[in-house]
Amino acid sequence: MKLELLPQTMSVCKLAAYPAQPLLPPCFLSVTDKELSLVCPAQQVPADALAVKEGFRALRIAGQLDFSLVGVLHALLAVLAEGSISVFTVSTFDTDYVLVREARLGDALRLLTAAGHEIVSLSPVDP
């Protein structure tokens, strides 16, 4: 599977209200009946965030995934779990993202590459 390593350091935030400032990609906003969560580049963390977990890097599954596919995340997460690497995942309409702690990024990339996955690093100007 081809994975794209996003260049930004990401943060996971818990919010009390929608952010006042505009969100620039890549950002993920989740709203449930119990919480409001934001995953965003570290420099976009709202000042009024209730809680923040910093220091993540994101791997995006390249291309568009069909909803009928089975085991896509499992193919990645099983490899990372075997290496004792914790993850935070985000799914969008088109694809999935796997966030790992920056401190374990090298280990994650080595394990995924050894398992046959291709990793490409995106530059800051890539969409």
N, C-alpha and C positions, 0 to 999 in steps of 0.2 A: 504494500500500500504506500502511496506517496503522501508524505506529510510536509507541510510548510511551517517552518519555524518563524513566528512573528518576531519582529525586532524589539518590540516594546516590553518593558517590565510592567507586569499587570498587578492590580490590587483587587481584592474581593471585599466589598463594603456592604454593611447593613445600614439602611437609611430609614429615617422617620417620615420623610416626604420626598416627592419627586425633586431631582436636582434642579436648582434655579438656572445654572449655567448650561449652555448647549453642550450636548455630548458629541464628541468626534470619534469616528471609528478607530479602532475596534472597541465597541462597548456593548454590553449585554445587560438589559434591565429586566428583572423578573419581579412580577407582582402576584402575590397570592393573598388569601384571606388572612394570613398570619405574618407576612413580612414583605419588605421591599428590599431587593438585593441588586447591587450593581457590580459588574466586573468591568474594569476600565484601566487604561494606562495609568501608571502611578501618579503622573503629574495632573491627572483630572479628578483625583479623589476629592469629593466635596468636603469643605471645611467642617460642615455640621454632621458628618457621618457618625453614626452611633458606635460602630465597630469597624475596624479595618484590618485585614490580613494582607500583608505586603509580600513582595518578592516572588511573584509567579512569572513563568514564561509559558506562552501558548503555542501549541502545535495544532494546526488546522489540517483536517483531512482534505487533500486537494480534490477539486472537482465537485460535481453535484451528485449527491447520493440519492438513489431511488428509495422510496419508503418501503419497498418490498424486501430490501436487503436485510439479511439476518447475520448477527455476529460481528458487525463492523467494529464497534467499540470493544467487544470482548477480545478481538484479535490484538488490540493494543493494550488494554487494561490488564489482561492476564500476564503479559510480558512484564509490565511495570510492577504488578503485584508480586510476581515471582522475585523481583529485585527489591522488594520492600519499599517501593516508591509510591507515596501517597499522591492522589490526583484530585482535581476538581474539574468536572466536565460541564460543558455547555453545548446544547444542541440548537441548531437553527433550522429553518425550513430546508436549506440546501445541504448543510454539512454538520460536522461535529468538531468541537474543539476540546483538547485535553490540556489542562494547565498543570504544570509541575513546579515545585519550588525551585527557584533559580539555583540554589545550592546543590540540588540533585540533577540539574539539567544535563550535565556531562554524562552521568551514569545512565540517565533515561535515554539519551541519544545513542550511547553505545549498545544498550540492551535492545532497543528497537532496530537498530541497524543490523545487529547480529541475528535478529529474528527475521531479517529479510525485508524490512521496511526501508524505503528511500526517504531521506530527509533533505530538504532544500531550505536554505536560509533566505528569507525575504529581506530586501533592503527597505529602509524606512519609507521610500516613495512608492513601493508596490501596493496595489489595492488589496 
